Amino acid sequence: MSYVLGLTGSIATGKSTVAQIFKEWGYPVVDADAIAHAVVAPGSEGLARIKEAFGAGVLNPDGSLNRHTLGQIVFHDPAQRHKLDQLNGGLIRAAIQAELDRYRAAEAPLIVLDIPLLYEGGHYLAMVDGVLVAYVPAALEKARLMERDGLSAADADARIAAQLPIEEKRARADFVTDNTGPLAALYPQVQQILAQIGITHTLRNEE
C-alpha cells in the first residue's frame, strides 16, 4: 500500500530542494505547481477562465499567461486571490488525484505530493497520510525570497502573507526538515523521515 507524503513549506523555504532529493532516490513526486501550470497552458480551459475573469491584460502577446501581471493582482488582494483559486481549483485537484491513482496502481511504496498550499487549500490534506514541512525561520524566508526573485520588502511581505506563517506549518507538521544549512545536511534528515515511515534508505558517501 502506498504512503502518500504531503510535502509543503512556505515560499523560499526550500521545499523544491527536498523534493529533488526524493526524486534522486527514485520516489515519484507529484508536482502540484507543474500541474497548475499545465492547467493554464495556451489553449486550455483553465487559461480561458482566467482571461474571462481577469481580462486580456493578464496574457502575454503570444497568448500565454503573464504570471507576473496576474501575481501583482492576486497577491495584493485576498478577494482576487480567492477568485483565482475558485476558477481552476477543481481542474487542478482532478489532475493531482489522477497522478496519485496512477502511482498507487503501480504499487509505489512512497508517493510525494509536492504542494505549496497544502494547508491553505483545504482540499488536499485528505489526500495524504502525513505532512512534511520544509522549514526556515521567517526572517530567512523573507531574505531568500527577496534575493531569489528580486523583490522589494513590501512585495516579499505580500507573498508571504498570502500563506500561513511558516511557524504554524511547522507546528502542524508530522515531519520537518531544517533547511537553514547546506544541502548535504538535508540527506540524513530525509533518510530519518523515511525510516519513521517504515522505508529504509542507505546513504551513499556523496550524500
Secondary structure, 3 states (H helix, E strand, C coil): CCEEEEEECCCCCCHHHHHHHHHHCCCCEEEHHHHHHHHCCCCCHHHHHHHHHHCHHHECCCCCECHHHHHHHHCCCHHHHHHHHHHHHHHHHHHHHHHHHHHHHCCCCEEEEECCCHHHHCCCHHHCCEEEEEECCHHHHHHHHHHHHCCCHHHHHHHHHCCCCHHHHHHHCCEEEECCCCHHHHHHHHHHHHHHHCCCCCCCCCC
